[in-house]
Amino acid sequence: MRCDLTWLLGPNAERWRSDAAPRHPVWQRATAPDRFTHLFDLDDVERYLIAVRPGEESLRLVGGPEDSRLDYTKPQHILHAWRAGGTIVLNGAHQRWPALLTLAADLGADLAARVGVNVYCSLPGGDGFPEHVDDHDLFVLQTWGRKRWAVGSGSARRELDLESGDVLYLPRGTPHHASTLDSGSLHLTVGVYPLRWVDLAHAVVDALASHHPELQSTVPLRDVPAHGRETAALLSWLTSMDSRDPAPLEPERLAEALRAERSATAPLPVGGLRSVALSAELNLATRLRRRPGGTLVHGREAGGRVWMRLGDCHMRLPASAQEAVAFLEHNAGFAVGDLPDAYADATKCLLASRWVREGFATLDP
């Protein structure tokens, strides 16, 4: 099942796919109280602590008693602190849990944004972070229990009691604070990091630096431009470089670089090992699926060869493979024989076998 915007928001999804996404909090009540339990439920917190052993770098305890003997590598220590009133925070859980990785990849592909997932688990009376604002958008998915959210400031401040299955959207910059009531709470925060103008500016400078060694030289600290005149001179210099060699700033090349850089960075566990093991039996009737999660991006190198990327999978092919790569981009499921007729049957099987072995496609069960 794809965990995309339509799955999350239903008919309201189109608002977030356009440039008119709301810039105010939106509360969407549950269509079913258990709709998020397949992603991460209360038992999964315990499984995560025991199997993943996240440690201090990706696990936090907020509130609860101070205990210098707390050992983050021991699940029972964490659960004891939780029972004493601490809130368990699992940062970056999508990097370690398949269902959350799928959620991050599907939403990221739909929103053309980086997406990360944190988990928050509290018993009754547990408190979270004090009021704060985030520099990214948030979707809060209430998985179990209830939690009270105070959002906004001044006369626009609201208190909302999220229950299992509810979704709360908080645009970046919204003051918020959450606390549990008479029941415990488990919720996911889905952080959305869209492409910003500042990201595009970084991409432009990186593109220029790849062609102009001057931008990669060391700047002595005493020479750092600190005033408007020096900054204006630097901008003028950048502009003159563009006029000398505009190739790095061609819109399509920048777009390709940004799409590649922002695609999913981890493979989804969808039968890749099994597919490779059985790929020797592949024929024209074999049905394949493009690996879900992330966006397939591709382009041409200076020598004409085709490059393609999906998540952390990279591949280069002859220029003649361009039509086949475009076919894979637009077809999530297909038979090997459905590849464009411009290719001989043996070539179709060879391409499909390479895609399976390199992680771009899996056998359709």
N, C-alpha and C positions, 0 to 999 in steps of 0.2 A: 504494500500500500504506500502510495506517495504521500509524504507529509508536506504538501505544498500549501500555498496560500488559500486555495479553494477548500482544501480539507480543513484548514484552521479557521477560516473566517466565512466560508459559504459565499452568499451573494455579495458580501461587502469586500471581497478580495480585490476587485478591480480598482478600488480606491487606492490601494497600496501599490499597485503595479504602475500607476501613472504618477506624474509629477504633482498630483493634487492630494497626496496622502495627508490625512488630518494632522494638524500641529497642535492638537489638544488631546487629553486623555479620552480613551474610548473603552467602555465596559461592555463586554458581550457575554450574556448569560449562557449557561450550559445548555447544549442540546441533549446531552446525556451525562450524568455525573461521573461515569467511568471512562469517558472518551480518551483520557490521557494515561490511563493506568498501564497500557502496553508499552509506553515510553519509559516510565520509571515510577515504580510504586514503592510503598513503604518497605516491603521485603527486599527490594532492590538496593535500598540504602545499606542494609546489612550485608547483602551479597557483595556490593561494591567495596565496602570497607575490608571484608575478609579476602576477596579474590584479587582486587586491584592494589590494595595497600597503598593508598595515594600519598601519604606522607605530608609534611608541612608545606611543601612547595605547591600543592594543589588542594589542600584541605585546611579549612579554618574553623575555629570554634569562637562564636560571638556570644558574649554574655556568659552566664554561669559562674561557678566559683573559680577563683584563681588556684591553680595547683601546679607547683613547680615540678612535681613528679610525673606530669602528664607525658606519656610516650605516644607520639603520633603514629608510630609503626604498629601499635597494638590495638586492634579493633575494640577490645573490651575497655580499654582506657577511654576511647572516644565515646563509646556508648554510655559509660558511667558518667562522663561529663555532660552528655546530652540529657540523661535522666535527671541530672542535678540542675537543669535549666538552661544549658547551653544550646545554641542553634548550630547545627552542622551545616557547613557551607562547602560544597564540592565544586571547586573552580575548574572550568574547562572540561567538564565531564563528558562532553561530546568527543573528546580525543581518546576516550577510553571505554566507551559504552556503545555497542553497535546501534541500538535504537535511537540514541541521541545523535550519533554521527549521521544517521540517515535523515533525521529531522533538520540538522544544521545544513547538510548538503542540499536537500530539496528546497528548503526555504531560501538558501543562498543563491541557488540557480534561478529561482523564481523572482527574487528581488535584485539580482545582479549585485549582491553585497556579500561581505564577509559576515558569517553568523557564528556565534558561540553560545554555549548553553552551560549555565550554572544551576546547581541544585541547592535548595534550602529546606531544612527539616527541623521542626521545633515541636516540643510538647506544649500543653496549655501554659500560658504565661510567659513563654519564651519571647525574647525580644531580639530584634535584628539590628541592623546598622542605624545610627541616628539619622535624622533627616538630611538628605543630600540630593545632589543632581548628578546625572550621568551625561557624558559627552557622546552617547550613542542612543539610538532608539531601543525600546524594550517591549517585548511581548511577555506577559506573565501568564503562565499556564498553571492553574490550580489543580493539582493532581489528587490531593486528599485533604480532608479537614476544611477548616475555615481560617481566613486571615483578614485582618482589617488593614486597609490601605488609606492613609491620609495623603492626598495628592493635591498639588497646586499650592498657592500661597494667598494670603490676604483674604479678600471677599470671595475669591474664586476657589478657595480651599474646599475640598469635598472628602467625606469619609465613605469608603466602599467596603462592604464585607464580601470578599470573594469566597465562593463555595466550590466544591469539586466540579470540575468541568468548565468553569468560567475562564474567560480570557480578558486580560486588561492590557491595553496598549498605552505606553507612556512615551511620548516624543522626547527626544534629547532636550535637556535643560529643564525638565519638569521636576520641581521639588517633590520628594516623596519619602514616606516612612511606613514601615509595615510592622505589625505586632500580632501575636496570636491571642485568641479569646478563650472561650471555655472548652475548645477542642484543640488538638494538635494541628499541625499544618505541614504539608509537603507541596512545594511549588517549584516550577522551573522558570528561570528568567532566560529568555532568548534575546541575546544582544545582537542588534543589527547595525552593521557598520557600512553604510552606503558609500558609493564613490562621491567624494566632495571636490570642490574646485581646488582645494589645496592639494588633494591627491593628484589631480590632473597636472597641477603646476610642478609637483615633484617628478611626475612622469616626463614632462617636457624637459626639465633640467637633466634627468638621467639619460634621456635620449640624446641630448646634446653632448653630454659628457662622454658617451660611448664613441663619439666621433671627434671630439676635441680634447686632446690630452691636457690643454691648459686648465680645464675645469677640474682635473684630477690631481693637480699639483698642490703641495702643502701651502697653506696660508699662515705666515708667521703671526703670532697672536697680536703683535704690535701693529700689524697692517690690516686687521679686520675692519672692513668699512663700518664706521660707527656713526656717520653723519649722512644727511640727505644727499649731499653733492657726490660723495663716493658711491652711494647706493645707486644714484641715477646713472653714474658712469658705468657701473657694473651692468645695469639693465640695458644701457645703450650697447655695450659690448656683446651681450647675449643676442640682441637684435641683429647686430652686424654679422655674427656667426651664422644666424639663420639665413641671412641673405646670401652668404657665401656658399652654404651647403644646406639647402632646405630639406633634403631627403629624410633626416631623422624626425622631422615634424610633420610629415605627410599624415593627414588625418587617419587613413586606413592603417598605417603602420603603428601609430599611437594606439588606435582602438584594439588592434591585435595584441599589442603588448599588455594593455590593461586587462583585456579579457583573459589572457593567459595567466597573468599575475594574480587575478582575483578568483580563479576557478578553485574548486575544492582541492585540498592538499592531502587528503587521506583516502585510501580505497575503502569502498563499502564492502562488508563481508557478504557476498552474494553468490558463492559457489565458484570462485575463481580457481581454487586448487582442483576441484573435481573436474571443471571444464578443461583445464590443461591436461589432466591425466587422461581424459577421454578424447582429446582433440585429434588423435591419430585416426579415429573412426569418422571424422568429419567428411561430409559429402554434400552434393547440391541440395539434398532434401533436409539437411540439418538446419534446425531453427536456432537462431541466435538472438540475444538481447544485448543492446548497448548497455554497458554497466551503468546503473543508476547512480545519481548523486553528482553534483557539479555539472559543468557545461563543457561539451566538446568544443575546443577551439583549434583552429588550424590556419595555415598561411603558407606562403612561398618564401624560400630562402633566396639569396642573391643568385645562386647558381641554378635556380629553377626547381630544386627538390622541394617536396612538400613536407612540412612539419605538422604534427598533431599532438594535442595534449588533452588528457582527461584526468583531473585530479593530479596525482603524482606520477602518472604514466606518460612517458614521452616516446615519440616514435618519428623516424624520418623515412620517407618513401620516395620512389622516383616520381618525376613530374607527371607521368602518365596516370598516377593513382589519384589525381585531384578529384575526378568525378566520383570515384568510389568513396573517398573521404567525405565528400558532400552528401553522398547517399547515407552514410552512417550517421552524419549529423542530423538528418531529417527523418530517420527511421529508427524508432526505439526497438522494434521487433521485426524480424524478417527471416526468410530462408536464404541460405547461401546462394541458391540459384536466382534469387530476386535481384542480385547485384546487377548494375547496368549491363546491357547486352554488348557494350563496347568491349567487354572483357571476355576472353575465352573461358570455358568451364574450368580448366586447370588453374587459370589465374584467379578466378573467383575463389576457388578452394584455398589457394595459397594465401591470398589476402585475408580471408576469414580466419585461417589457421594462425596467421601472425597476430591478428587482432586479439584472438583468444589468448595466445601465449604472452602477449604484452599487456594484458589486463584491460583492453578496451571493450571486450565483449565476453559474454558467458553463454554456455549452452542453455537454451530455454528448456526448463524441466517439464 
